[in-house]
C-alpha cells in the first residue's frame, strides 16, 4: 500500500530545531522558519516539461536558491518588500501564476467529528498538545484556551505532515492495526483532499475568501455553519451535503490580500522542491501557516483591548 506523505517532504532537522532562536521575529513558526534547500533536478524536469530554457547550472542554482531563503525570511521579518522575491521566483522557474488542482475532491462516506480527529493527532504525535497551539494559534497559544479550541487545534494538526518523513497523523492512523473501518479510512482521505480556506459566512452558505478551484467549493448550504462573520476550515463533500471539519470561527474577517500574499509566498517556497505543486496543495501542505496567519492578524486586532475572540 502506497504511503501517504508530504509532496515536498519534511526537513530532517525539524525535530532538533528551535524556531524561537531561528526566527526571533516569528517565534511561533515551525518548518517554515528553517532553510529548505530546493531541487535542481526538479528545476531541470520542470524546464523539460514546460519547454523553458534551464539557464542555471548546479552551482548557480544553489546560490539563487539560498538567496531565495534569505529574501523569504527578510520579507517575513519586515525587512524587505514582498515583490523582492519575484525576480528570484522567475529565475528559479517557480512562478508567477497560480496553478490549481483539477482533480475531484471525492465524497465522504461517513462523518468524523473533530474530537476524533484530535484523538488521531494525539495518538500519533504525543506532544501535539504542546506544539499544536503554537503552530496553529500563534500568540494566542500563550493565553488561556477553552477546551473546545484545543480540540479544534488537535483536529487541524491531524492533517499537518508532522511525522518524519512528512506523514500526517491521519495517514499513519489508517495504516496501524487495528485499522479503522473502510468508510472511516475513505472519509479521512476525502477530508485530507479538501483544501482549507477562509470562508465568509452568509447564513448557512460559505464563500471562499482566498482563490479556490471550483471543484472544492461547497455545493449548496453547509451543515452546522457557526454564527460568525468568517471561519477557517475544510469543507468536505458528504452524502448529506457539505460540512466543515478542523475549523476555527473568526469574529472578524481577515484581509484577503494579506493572507493570500502570505500563502503565495509559501507556495513559491515549496515549489522549489516540486514545481507541480498547486495552490490547493499548499493550502493542504502548510495549513498551519494559513490558520496561524489569520490568528496572528486577529491578535493584532484585539491586542490593545480586553476583548478575546474565544
C-alpha positions in Angstrom: 0.0 0.0 0.0 1.4 3.4 -1.0 2.5 5.6 1.9 0.7 9.0 2.2 3.3 11.7 2.8 4.0 15.3 2.1 4.6 16.2 -1.6 7.7 18.2 -0.7 8.9 16.1 2.3 10.0 17.2 5.7 13.3 18.7 6.8 15.4 16.1 8.6 16.5 18.7 11.2 13.0 19.7 12.1 12.9 17.6 15.3 16.0 19.3 16.6 15.3 22.8 15.5 14.3 25.6 17.9 12.2 28.1 15.9 12.3 30.6 18.7 16.0 31.0 18.1 15.9 30.5 14.4 13.3 33.2 13.7 13.0 35.6 16.7 10.7 37.8 14.6 8.4 34.8 14.1 8.7 32.7 17.3 5.6 30.6 16.5 6.9 29.4 13.2 7.6 25.7 12.5 9.3 24.2 9.5 8.9 27.5 7.6 11.5 29.1 9.9 14.2 26.7 8.7 16.2 26.7 5.4 14.7 24.2 3.0 17.0 23.6 0.1 15.3 23.4 -3.3 15.9 20.8 -6.0 18.0 21.4 -9.1 16.8 18.1 -10.6 13.1 19.2 -10.3 14.2 22.6 -11.9 15.5 20.6 -14.9 12.5 18.3 -15.0 10.1 21.3 -14.9 12.1 23.1 -17.7 11.8 19.9 -19.9 8.0 19.6 -19.2 7.3 23.2 -20.0 9.8 24.0 -22.7 11.6 26.6 -20.6 15.3 27.1 -21.0 17.2 26.0 -17.9 19.9 28.6 -17.6 21.2 27.7 -14.2 23.8 25.0 -13.6 24.0 23.3 -10.2 26.2 26.0 -8.6 24.3 28.9 -9.9 21.0 27.3 -8.9 22.3 26.6 -5.3 23.3 30.3 -5.0 19.9 31.6 -6.1 18.1 29.0 -4.0 19.8 30.2 -0.8 19.2 33.8 -1.8 15.5 32.9 -2.1 15.6 31.7 1.5 17.3 34.8 2.7 14.8 37.1 1.0 11.9 34.9 2.1 13.0 35.4 5.7 13.7 39.1 5.2 10.1 39.6 3.9 8.6 37.9 6.9 10.8 39.9 9.2 9.6 43.1 7.7 13.0 44.0 6.2 12.2 43.5 2.5 9.3 44.3 0.2 7.0 41.4 -0.8 7.9 42.0 -4.5 11.6 41.5 -3.9 11.1 37.7 -4.2 9.7 37.9 -7.8 13.0 38.1 -9.7 14.2 35.0 -7.9 11.0 33.2 -8.5 11.3 33.9 -12.2 14.9 32.7 -12.4 14.1 29.5 -10.4 11.0 28.8 -12.6 8.6 28.7 -9.7 6.1 31.5 -10.6 4.3 33.7 -11.0 0.8 32.4 -11.9 -1.1 30.2 -9.5 -1.9 26.7 -10.7 -4.9 24.8 -9.4 -5.7 21.2 -8.6 -8.3 19.9 -11.1 -8.8 16.5 -9.5 -12.2 15.8 -8.0 -12.3 16.0 -4.2 -14.4 13.0 -3.6 -17.4 12.4 -1.4 -17.1 11.3 2.2 -19.0 8.1 3.2 -19.0 9.0 6.9 -18.8 11.9 9.3 -15.8 12.1 11.6 -16.1 14.6 14.5 -13.3 17.0 15.3 -12.8 15.3 18.7 -12.0 12.0 16.9 -9.5 13.9 14.6 -7.9 15.4 17.6 -7.6 11.9 19.2 -5.9 10.7 16.0 -3.4 13.5 16.2 -2.7 12.9 19.8 -2.2 9.2 19.3 0.4 9.7 16.6 2.0 12.9 18.0 2.1 12.6 21.8 3.4 16.2 22.1 0.7 17.7 19.9 -0.9 19.4 22.9 2.3 21.4 23.3 3.3 22.1 19.7 -0.2 22.4 18.2 -1.3 25.6 19.8 1.9 27.4 18.8 1.7 26.2 15.2 -2.0 27.0 14.8 -2.9 29.8 17.1 0.4 31.8 17.2 0.4 34.3 20.1 -3.0 33.1 21.3 -1.2 29.9 22.4 0.1 31.8 25.4 -3.4 32.7 26.6 -5.8 30.5 28.5 -7.6 28.5 25.9 -11.1 27.0 26.1 -11.3 23.2 25.8 -13.2 23.3 22.6 -10.5 25.3 20.9 -7.8 22.9 22.0 -9.9 20.1 20.3 -10.0 22.2 17.1 -6.2 22.6 17.2 -5.8 18.9 17.5 -8.2 18.3 14.6 -6.2 20.7 12.4 -2.9 19.0 13.4 -4.3 15.6 12.2 -3.7 16.8 8.7 -0.3 18.5 9.2 2.6 16.4 7.7 4.4 16.5 11.1 5.7 12.9 11.4 9.0 12.1 9.7 9.5 11.9 6.7 6.4 14.2 6.3 3.5 11.9 7.1 0.3 13.4 8.5 -1.3 11.7 11.6 -4.4 10.6 9.8 -2.3 8.7 7.2 -0.4 6.9 9.9 -3.6 6.1 11.8 -5.2 4.3 8.8 -2.1 2.0 8.4 -1.8 0.9 12.0 -3.6 -2.1 13.4 -6.4 -2.4 14.2 -7.2 -0.5 11.0 -10.3 1.7 11.1 -13.4 0.6 9.1 -13.4 1.2 5.4 -15.8 4.1 5.5 -13.6 5.9 8.1 -10.4 5.4 6.0 -12.2 6.7 2.9 -13.6 9.7 4.8 -10.2 10.6 6.2 -8.7 10.6 2.7 -11.5 12.8 1.4 -11.1 15.2 4.3 -7.3 15.4 3.6 -8.1 16.2 -0.1 -10.3 19.2 1.0 -8.3 22.4 0.8 -8.6 24.6 3.9 -9.7 28.2 3.2 -11.1 31.2 4.9 -14.8 31.3 4.4 -17.2 34.3 4.6 -20.3 33.1 6.4 -23.6 34.0 4.6 -26.3 32.3 6.6 -25.8 28.6 6.0 -23.6 29.1 3.0 -19.9 29.7 2.7 -18.0 31.9 0.2 -14.2 31.4 -0.1 -12.1 34.5 0.8 -9.0 33.0 -1.0 -8.8 31.6 -4.5 -10.0 28.0 -4.8 -10.6 25.6 -7.6 -14.4 25.4 -8.2 -14.4 21.6 -7.6 -13.7 22.3 -3.9 -16.5 24.8 -3.4 -19.5 23.7 -1.4 -22.4 22.6 -3.4 -25.3 24.3 -1.6 -25.8 25.0 2.2 -23.2 23.8 4.6 -24.1 21.8 7.6 -23.7 23.4 11.1 -22.1 26.7 9.9 -21.2 28.8 13.0 -22.9 32.1 13.5 -19.8 34.2 13.0 -18.5 36.6 10.2 -15.9 34.1 9.0 -14.5 30.7 9.6 -11.2 28.9 8.7 -11.6 25.2 7.8 -12.0 22.4 5.4 -15.3 22.0 3.6 -15.9 18.3 2.9 -18.5 17.0 0.4 -20.6 14.4 2.2 -23.6 12.3 1.4 -25.9 14.5 3.4 -24.3 17.7 2.0 -21.1 19.7 2.6 -19.8 20.0 6.1 -17.0 21.7 8.0 -14.1 20.0 9.7 -11.0 21.2 11.5 -12.5 24.7 11.7 -11.9 27.8 13.8 -14.5 30.6 13.9 -13.4 34.2 13.4 -15.2 37.2 14.9 -13.6 39.4 12.3 -12.8 38.8 8.6 -9.1 38.9 7.8 -7.9 41.0 4.8 -7.9 38.6 1.8 -4.9 40.3 0.2 -2.7 40.0 3.2 -3.4 36.3 3.8 -3.2 35.4 0.1 0.1 37.2 -0.2 1.5 35.2 2.8 0.3 31.9 1.4 1.5 32.7 -2.1 5.0 33.3 -0.6 4.8 29.8 1.0 3.6 28.3 -2.4 6.7 29.7 -4.1 8.9 28.4 -1.4 7.6 24.8 -1.6 7.6 24.8 -5.4 11.4 24.9 -5.3 11.1 21.2 -4.3 8.2 20.3 -6.5 7.1 22.6 -9.3 3.9 20.7 -9.9 2.6 21.9 -6.5 -0.8 23.6 -6.9 -2.4 26.3 -4.9 -4.7 23.8 -3.2 -1.6 21.7 -2.4 0.0 24.5 -0.4 -3.3 25.1 1.5 -3.2 21.4 2.5 0.6 21.1 3.0 1.0 24.2 5.0 -2.5 24.6 6.5 -0.9 25.6 9.8 0.5 28.7 8.1 -3.0 29.7 6.9 -4.6 29.2 10.4 -1.7 30.9 12.2 -1.6 33.9 9.8 -5.3 34.6 10.5 -4.8 34.1 14.2 -1.8 36.5 14.3 -3.8 39.1 12.4 -6.6 38.6 14.9 -4.2 39.0 17.8 -3.2 42.4 16.4 -6.8 43.4 16.2 -7.5 42.5 19.9 -4.1 43.2 21.4 -5.0 46.6 22.9 -8.4 45.6 24.2 -9.7 43.4 26.9 -11.9 41.5 24.4 -11.0 38.0 23.4 -12.3 36.3 20.3 -12.8 32.9 22.0 
